[in-house]
Amino acid sequence: MTAPQPAVEMTGISIEFPGVKALDGVDFRLFPGEVHSLMGENGAGKSTLIKALTGVYGCDSGRITVFGTPQTFSGPAQAQAAGISTVYQEVNLCENLSVAENIMLGHEPRRGGRIDWRALRRRSTTFLAQLGLDIDPRSVLSSHSLAVQQLVAISRAMVLDAKVLVLDEPTSSLDTGEVARLFSVMRTLRDRGVAILFVSHFLDQVYEISDRLTVLRNGTLVGEYTVDELPRRRLVSKMIGQSLEALDQLEEAPKRTMAARSTAAPVIEAVGLGRRGSVEPFDLTLHPGEVVGLAGLLGSGRTELARLLYGADHADSGELTVDGTPGRLRGPRAAMKRGIAFSSEHRKAEGIIGDLTVRENLVLALQADRGWARRVPARRTDEIVEKYISALGIRPANPDALVRNLSGGNQQKVLLGRWLATAPKLLILDEPTRGIDVGAKAEIQRLVAQLAADGMSVVFISAELEEVLRLSHRIAVMRDRRKVAEIVNEESTSLDDVVELIATGGTP
């Protein structure tokens, strides 16, 4: 029996950036009618391989064939013309346009030289129906959830008659129901013969939807496997390059120190703090040496609460007491002066500066606190850079590499190191492990536990409730932009307890 022809075959792909060997002779195959997951730690080369396939990056060496035809893509348009479409984690559509306009953008039906709007809406409805989306094509895209926007992006790929669909972290901001809907669409497309390349850090999702896996590590190919032949623990072992025995130690959850902390003076005490249209007035006390988790669904107000604590948004009610001094923070600069640091979930828009080096990004907050007239001494800079590159496992360990050339997970580590360099009393972490691989996630969890053990106060926000439960001493539960409950996280506290509080709004 003749083996099927790959939809995509990449052979010997190598790509090098200044100071970074991103890919080194990597092979990859993707067949029609399959979901193939690309696995690896942050910095393994997954994003670089995808960008090589989709024409964003050129290859220093190697060959790409699509359905048997050699290709040399000089840009994404050529990749699309060859039948390859990509849907990124951050949907790249025009939110101010209608759903129909986004779907048909660049392929609008015309009559007499003008756009035929009726035909455009009719055709877009057809593509929406193929994905089970019953929404008004005239509605503005921004009025829909991220999950619907991603399905609209997939509908656009169908307009382009995509034979290869690349989904790069499409589920990172979706809830369980939205993930199920996306997977249903993926199975429908797979059964039609579309070749789907899937990237996700959620192992449960990978094993639910995938037919085969390719594992990368440090820019090299580890292997290609069927899902059945590679159990989860073996997969993680191959991703991080450690034995199963070492993995057992890595996966041990940080132990929460449940000693009473109420005797210590609070770092921060919020009373009736709120902002109209953002988050309802809330009370929250944060003590030294404890982790307070914020639990809730997307849109519940977790980030809004954190931004008020940091002064990034201005409260219009209540009072904030910092180290015994009442008042309100006038902004982030004032918060930094009081020993408060905030690591945003939007690391690209509000965090790292891509055109600066790792070194420059790591000392950025410390330099801002000192003022630009008083430069951080070179020796102190070297100490900080060496300390946090080593402590956080930033890869590549090249302080002069541009941050934009690092993987998302390593960018997150740089951002975390930047704030730790300021030695804050309170560290607010908003989704610090989103899009981070298993090994790096465990490292960050251990770091958070250690920071608390050393006396730092930490506010920890994560969409993964298991993570909040594992790390927190207390948990503040958010729903509909209100703090609805607060519980001490005792050994008997279960995930079901937190879920029920979220579902009931704190009422019995």
PyMOL commands that set and color helices and strands:
alter all, ss='L'
color gray80, all
select helices_A, chain A and resi 46-53+76-81+99-104+117-130+141-143+146-159+176-191+203-209+227-229+232-240+244-250+302-310+332-337+347-350+358-362+364-370+378-392+403-405+408-420+438-453+465-471+495-504
alter helices_A, ss='H'
color red, helices_A
select strands_A, chain A and resi 8-17+20-30+35-39+61-66+69-71+84-87+110-111+114-115+164-168+195-199+212-217+220-226+268-275+279-286+291-295+317-322+325-327+340-343+426-430+457-461+474-479+482-488
alter strands_A, ss='S'
color yellow, strands_A
deselect
rebuild
show_as cartoon
